Amino acid sequence: MSSPDVQSVIAELRGAYLRSLSQRLQALRNAAAVRDFKLVLMHAHQLKGSGSSYGFAEISDIAARIEEAGQAHQGSVLESLLVELERVAQHLSQNSPAAKQA
């Protein structure tokens, strides 16, 4: 596979990840809303790893902080981090042409 083909596949994968992010964030928000910290930890941990895998360090960094807040059962900190994560996800989605493809 030539370099432009590889770059195209990477862009496509990153776009698919960003398009699926809203569902992942909703699951995380639902878990946080009912203070299901075990589920919060699971979702945050998955986002931490997947964000890093797809090259979105911002998502991984915030997810790591969400994981810490979940471990400490810090609901108010968790809420503010979720707002921050949603803002970053929205910014990434709006600025990624691949994320807008169906």
GUMARVO-920794 format. One record per atom (N, C-alpha, C, O, CB): residue in three letters; atom name; x, y, z. Coordinates in steps of 0.02 Angstrom, whole numbers. Glycine has a CB too. Layout:
BEGIN
PT ALA CA X Y Z
...
END
This chain:
BEGIN
PT MET N 43 -58 0
PT MET CA 0 0 0
PT MET C 45 62 0
PT MET O 92 66 40
PT MET CB -49 0 61
PT SER N 31 108 -44
PT SER CA 73 168 -47
PT SER C 55 216 9
PT SER O 3 210 41
PT SER CB 65 203 -115
PT SER N 99 263 20
PT SER CA 90 311 75
PT SER C 24 349 72
PT SER O -10 356 123
PT SER CB 147 359 76
PT PRO N 3 375 13
PT PRO CA -62 409 11
PT PRO C -120 362 29
PT PRO O -169 383 60
PT PRO CB -73 439 -58
PT ASP N -114 298 9
PT ASP CA -166 250 26
PT ASP C -169 239 101
PT ASP O -223 235 131
PT ASP CB -154 183 -10
PT VAL N -111 233 132
PT VAL CA -108 224 205
PT VAL C -137 284 240
PT VAL O -176 277 287
PT VAL CB -35 213 227
PT GLN N -120 343 216
PT GLN CA -146 404 247
PT GLN C -221 408 239
PT GLN O -256 431 284
PT GLN CB -113 466 216
PT SER N -246 386 183
PT SER CA -318 386 171
PT SER C -354 338 219
PT SER O -406 355 246
PT SER CB -333 366 99
PT VAL N -326 279 228
PT VAL CA -355 230 274
PT VAL C -354 257 346
PT VAL O -402 250 383
PT VAL CB -317 162 269
PT ILE N -298 287 365
PT ILE CA -293 316 432
PT ILE C -345 371 442
PT ILE O -378 374 494
PT ILE CB -221 344 444
PT ALA N -352 414 393
PT ALA CA -401 468 397
PT ALA C -472 439 403
PT ALA O -513 465 441
PT ALA CB -397 514 337
PT GLU N -486 386 365
PT GLU CA -551 355 368
PT GLU C -565 324 436
PT GLU O -620 331 464
PT GLU CB -556 301 313
PT LEU N -515 290 464
PT LEU CA -523 260 531
PT LEU C -532 314 585
PT LEU O -574 306 629
PT LEU CB -461 218 548
PT ARG N -494 367 580
PT ARG CA -501 422 629
PT ARG C -570 454 623
PT ARG O -600 471 674
PT ARG CB -447 476 619
PT GLY N -594 461 562
PT GLY CA -661 489 552
PT GLY C -715 445 581
PT GLY O -762 470 613
PT GLY CB -674 500 479
PT ALA N -709 380 570
PT ALA CA -758 333 598
PT ALA C -757 335 675
PT ALA O -809 332 707
PT ALA CB -743 261 574
PT TYR N -698 341 702
PT TYR CA -692 347 775
PT TYR C -727 409 800
PT TYR O -766 407 849
PT TYR CB -617 348 796
PT LEU N -715 465 768
PT LEU CA -747 527 789
PT LEU C -823 524 781
PT LEU O -860 550 823
PT LEU CB -720 586 749
PT ARG N -847 491 728
PT ARG CA -919 485 718
PT ARG C -951 441 772
PT ARG O -1009 452 791
PT ARG CB -934 456 649
PT SER N -914 393 798
PT SER CA -941 349 850
PT SER C -934 379 920
PT SER O -962 353 968
PT SER CB -906 282 849
PT LEU N -898 433 924
PT LEU CA -883 463 989
PT LEU C -944 488 1026
PT LEU O -948 484 1087
PT LEU CB -834 519 980
PT SER N -993 515 990
PT SER CA -1052 541 1024
PT SER C -1089 486 1062
PT SER O -1115 498 1116
PT SER CB -1100 574 973
PT GLN N -1092 426 1034
PT GLN CA -1124 370 1069
PT GLN C -1084 350 1130
PT GLN O -1113 334 1182
PT GLN CB -1132 310 1022
PT ARG N -1019 350 1124
PT ARG CA -976 332 1180
PT ARG C -983 384 1236
PT ARG O -986 367 1295
PT ARG CB -903 327 1158
PT LEU N -986 447 1217
PT LEU CA -994 500 1267
PT LEU C -1062 496 1301
PT LEU O -1067 509 1361
PT LEU CB -985 569 1234
PT GLN N -1113 479 1263
PT GLN CA -1180 473 1293
PT GLN C -1181 416 1343
PT GLN O -1211 423 1397
PT GLN CB -1233 461 1238
PT ALA N -1149 361 1328
PT ALA CA -1146 305 1376
PT ALA C -1109 326 1439
PT ALA O -1129 308 1495
PT ALA CB -1111 244 1343
PT LEU N -1056 363 1431
PT LEU CA -1018 388 1488
PT LEU C -1060 437 1529
PT LEU O -1060 434 1591
PT LEU CB -953 422 1464
PT ARG N -1094 482 1495
PT ARG CA -1136 531 1529
PT ARG C -1193 495 1567
PT ARG O -1209 514 1623
PT ARG CB -1166 582 1479
PT ASN N -1223 445 1537
PT ASN CA -1277 408 1570
PT ASN C -1251 374 1634
PT ASN O -1284 376 1686
PT ASN CB -1307 354 1522
PT ALA N -1192 344 1630
PT ALA CA -1163 312 1689
PT ALA C -1148 363 1743
PT ALA O -1160 350 1802
PT ALA CB -1098 274 1669
PT ALA N -1123 421 1723
PT ALA CA -1108 473 1772
PT ALA C -1172 500 1804
PT ALA O -1173 515 1864
PT ALA CB -1069 530 1739
PT ALA N -1225 506 1765
PT ALA CA -1288 534 1790
PT ALA C -1317 492 1847
PT ALA O -1348 519 1893
PT ALA CB -1338 539 1733
PT VAL N -1308 427 1843
PT VAL CA -1335 383 1896
PT VAL C -1280 363 1946
PT VAL O -1290 321 1989
PT VAL CB -1366 320 1865
PT ARG N -1223 395 1939
PT ARG CA -1165 384 1983
PT ARG C -1145 310 1985
PT ARG O -1128 283 2038
PT ARG CB -1182 408 2053
PT ASP N -1147 279 1926
PT ASP CA -1123 210 1920
PT ASP C -1048 215 1904
PT ASP O -1027 212 1847
PT ASP CB -1162 170 1863
PT PHE N -1009 222 1957
PT PHE CA -937 235 1949
PT PHE C -900 176 1917
PT PHE O -849 186 1884
PT PHE CB -906 251 2016
PT LYS N -924 116 1927
PT LYS CA -893 58 1894
PT LYS C -900 64 1818
PT LYS O -852 51 1781
PT LYS CB -926 -9 1919
PT LEU N -959 83 1795
PT LEU CA -970 93 1724
PT LEU C -933 154 1698
PT LEU O -907 154 1642
PT LEU CB -1045 99 1710
PT VAL N -930 207 1738
PT VAL CA -891 266 1719
PT VAL C -819 247 1707
PT VAL O -789 266 1657
PT VAL CB -896 321 1774
PT LEU N -792 207 1753
PT LEU CA -722 186 1747
PT LEU C -711 145 1683
PT LEU O -661 154 1649
PT LEU CB -701 145 1808
PT MET N -758 101 1668
PT MET CA -752 60 1608
PT MET C -751 103 1545
PT MET O -707 95 1502
PT MET CB -809 8 1605
PT HIS N -800 148 1540
PT HIS CA -804 191 1480
PT HIS C -744 238 1475
PT HIS O -716 247 1421
PT HIS CB -869 232 1481
PT ALA N -724 267 1531
PT ALA CA -667 313 1530
PT ALA C -604 276 1511
PT ALA O -563 302 1472
PT ALA CB -659 346 1600
PT HIS N -595 217 1537
PT HIS CA -535 178 1520
PT HIS C -533 161 1446
PT HIS O -480 165 1414
PT HIS CB -533 113 1562
PT GLN N -590 143 1418
PT GLN CA -593 128 1346
PT GLN C -577 190 1305
PT GLN O -540 185 1256
PT GLN CB -663 101 1327
PT LEU N -604 247 1325
PT LEU CA -590 309 1288
PT LEU C -517 329 1294
PT LEU O -487 354 1247
PT LEU CB -635 366 1313
PT LYS N -489 318 1352
PT LYS CA -418 334 1363
PT LYS C -375 295 1314
PT LYS O -330 323 1282
PT LYS CB -397 320 1435
PT GLY N -389 230 1307
PT GLY CA -349 189 1262
PT GLY C -364 202 1189
PT GLY O -318 207 1148
PT GLY CB -360 117 1277
PT SER N -427 208 1172
PT SER CA -445 216 1102
PT SER C -425 285 1076
PT SER O -404 292 1019
PT SER CB -520 206 1092
PT GLY N -432 336 1118
PT GLY CA -412 403 1097
PT GLY C -338 404 1079
PT GLY O -318 433 1029
PT GLY CB -426 455 1152
PT SER N -299 373 1120
PT SER CA -227 369 1108
PT SER C -212 328 1045
PT SER O -169 347 1005
PT SER CB -192 338 1168
PT SER N -248 273 1036
PT SER CA -237 230 978
PT SER C -252 266 912
PT SER O -219 254 862
PT SER CB -281 168 983
PT TYR N -301 310 913
PT TYR CA -321 346 852
PT TYR C -286 414 845
PT TYR O -301 451 799
PT TYR CB -396 355 851
PT GLY N -242 429 891
PT GLY CA -203 490 886
PT GLY C -237 552 915
PT GLY O -221 608 897
PT GLY CB -187 503 816
PT PHE N -285 541 960
PT PHE CA -320 597 992
PT PHE C -299 601 1065
PT PHE O -335 580 1110
PT PHE CB -397 589 985
PT ALA N -240 629 1076
PT ALA CA -212 633 1144
PT ALA C -258 673 1190
PT ALA O -261 659 1250
PT ALA CB -143 665 1142
PT GLU N -293 723 1163
PT GLU CA -337 765 1204
PT GLU C -391 722 1236
PT GLU O -407 730 1295
PT GLU CB -369 821 1162
PT ILE N -419 676 1197
PT ILE CA -472 632 1222
PT ILE C -443 586 1276
PT ILE O -474 576 1328
PT ILE CB -503 591 1165
PT SER N -385 558 1263
PT SER CA -353 513 1312
PT SER C -337 549 1377
PT SER O -348 521 1431
PT SER CB -290 483 1283
PT ASP N -312 610 1372
PT ASP CA -294 648 1432
PT ASP C -356 662 1475
PT ASP O -354 652 1536
PT ASP CB -261 713 1412
PT ILE N -409 684 1445
PT ILE CA -470 699 1483
PT ILE C -500 635 1510
PT ILE O -524 633 1567
PT ILE CB -521 737 1439
PT ALA N -500 582 1470
PT ALA CA -528 518 1492
PT ALA C -488 491 1552
PT ALA O -518 461 1597
PT ALA CB -526 466 1435
PT ALA N -423 502 1553
PT ALA CA -382 481 1611
PT ALA C -403 519 1673
PT ALA O -406 491 1728
PT ALA CB -307 492 1596
PT ARG N -417 583 1665
PT ARG CA -440 624 1722
PT ARG C -510 603 1744
PT ARG O -525 604 1804
PT ARG CB -439 699 1704
PT ILE N -552 584 1696
PT ILE CA -619 559 1714
PT ILE C -612 493 1752
PT ILE O -647 482 1801
PT ILE CB -662 548 1650
PT GLU N -566 452 1731
PT GLU CA -554 389 1765
PT GLU C -533 402 1838
PT GLU O -557 369 1884
PT GLU CB -500 347 1729
PT GLU N -489 450 1848
PT GLU CA -467 467 1916
PT GLU C -525 494 1958
PT GLU O -533 475 2016
PT GLU CB -411 520 1913
PT ALA N -566 537 1928
PT ALA CA -624 564 1964
PT ALA C -674 509 1981
PT ALA O -704 509 2034
PT ALA CB -658 619 1922
PT GLY N -682 461 1935
PT GLY CA -727 405 1948
PT GLY C -701 360 2004
PT GLY O -740 336 2045
PT GLY CB -736 364 1885
PT GLN N -637 349 2005
PT GLN CA -607 308 2058
PT GLN C -617 341 2127
PT GLN O -626 307 2177
PT GLN CB -532 296 2045
PT ALA N -615 407 2127
PT ALA CA -622 445 2190
PT ALA C -695 462 2205
PT ALA O -710 494 2255
PT ALA CB -581 509 2186
PT HIS N -740 441 2161
PT HIS CA -812 455 2168
PT HIS C -825 530 2174
PT HIS O -864 552 2216
PT HIS CB -841 419 2229
PT GLN N -791 569 2132
PT GLN CA -798 642 2132
PT GLN C -847 663 2077
PT GLN O -827 680 2022
PT GLN CB -729 676 2122
PT GLY N -911 660 2094
PT GLY CA -963 674 2045
PT GLY C -960 742 2013
PT GLY O -970 748 1952
PT GLY CB -1029 665 2076
PT SER N -947 794 2052
PT SER CA -946 862 2024
PT SER C -886 872 1978
PT SER O -891 905 1927
PT SER CB -945 914 2080
PT VAL N -829 843 1996
PT VAL CA -770 846 1953
PT VAL C -784 808 1889
PT VAL O -766 830 1834
PT VAL CB -707 817 1989
PT LEU N -816 751 1896
PT LEU CA -834 710 1839
PT LEU C -878 749 1790
PT LEU O -867 746 1729
PT LEU CB -871 647 1862
PT GLU N -926 784 1816
PT GLU CA -971 823 1772
PT GLU C -933 877 1733
PT GLU O -944 885 1673
PT GLU CB -1026 857 1814
PT SER N -888 912 1766
PT SER CA -851 965 1730
PT SER C -804 934 1678
PT SER O -794 964 1625
PT SER CB -811 1008 1779
PT LEU N -776 876 1693
PT LEU CA -732 843 1644
PT LEU C -772 817 1585
PT LEU O -747 818 1528
PT LEU CB -695 785 1677
PT LEU N -833 795 1596
PT LEU CA -876 773 1541
PT LEU C -892 831 1494
PT LEU O -892 823 1433
PT LEU CB -941 742 1568
PT VAL N -904 889 1522
PT VAL CA -917 948 1481
PT VAL C -855 964 1440
PT VAL O -860 979 1380
PT VAL CB -936 1009 1525
PT GLU N -796 960 1471
PT GLU CA -734 973 1435
PT GLU C -723 922 1379
PT GLU O -703 940 1324
PT GLU CB -675 972 1484
PT LEU N -736 858 1394
PT LEU CA -728 806 1345
PT LEU C -776 815 1286
PT LEU O -756 807 1228
PT LEU CB -738 737 1376
PT GLU N -837 833 1300
PT GLU CA -886 844 1247
PT GLU C -865 904 1204
PT GLU O -875 903 1143
PT GLU CB -956 856 1276
PT ARG N -838 955 1234
PT ARG CA -815 1014 1197
PT ARG C -758 995 1150
PT ARG O -757 1015 1092
PT ARG CB -793 1070 1245
PT VAL N -710 956 1175
PT VAL CA -653 934 1135
PT VAL C -677 889 1078
PT VAL O -655 896 1021
PT VAL CB -601 897 1178
PT ALA N -722 843 1094
PT ALA CA -748 797 1042
PT ALA C -784 835 987
PT ALA O -776 820 928
PT ALA CB -795 745 1073
PT GLN N -823 884 1007
PT GLN CA -859 925 958
PT GLN C -810 964 914
PT GLN O -819 968 853
PT GLN CB -908 973 993
PT HIS N -760 992 945
PT HIS CA -709 1030 907
PT HIS C -673 985 857
PT HIS O -664 1003 799
PT HIS CB -658 1063 956
PT LEU N -653 925 880
PT LEU CA -619 879 835
PT LEU C -664 857 778
PT LEU O -642 854 721
PT LEU CB -595 817 874
PT SER N -727 843 793
PT SER CA -774 822 741
PT SER C -787 877 690
PT SER O -791 863 630
PT SER CB -840 800 772
PT GLN N -793 938 713
PT GLN CA -807 993 668
PT GLN C -747 1010 624
PT GLN O -756 1037 569
PT GLN CB -827 1054 706
PT ASN N -687 995 647
PT ASN CA -627 1013 611
PT ASN C -594 955 574
PT ASN O -538 961 549
PT ASN CB -578 1044 657
PT SER N -629 899 571
PT SER CA -602 840 536
PT SER C -647 824 478
PT SER O -704 801 488
PT SER CB -596 779 584
PT PRO N -624 834 416
PT PRO CA -665 817 358
PT PRO C -686 744 358
PT PRO O -741 727 336
PT PRO CB -627 833 294
PT ALA N -643 700 382
PT ALA CA -659 628 383
PT ALA C -717 613 429
PT ALA O -755 566 417
PT ALA CB -598 588 404
PT ALA N -724 651 482
PT ALA CA -779 640 530
PT ALA C -847 655 501
PT ALA O -898 630 524
PT ALA CB -768 682 594
PT LYS N -848 696 449
PT LYS CA -912 717 419
PT LYS C -936 670 365
PT LYS O -993 675 343
PT LYS CB -905 787 391
PT GLN N -893 624 344
PT GLN CA -912 576 293
PT GLN C -958 523 323
PT GLN O -949 503 381
PT GLN CB -849 542 261
PT ALA N -1006 500 286
PT ALA CA -1053 449 311
PT ALA C -1026 380 302
PT ALA O -1059 332 321
PT ALA CB -1119 455 278
END
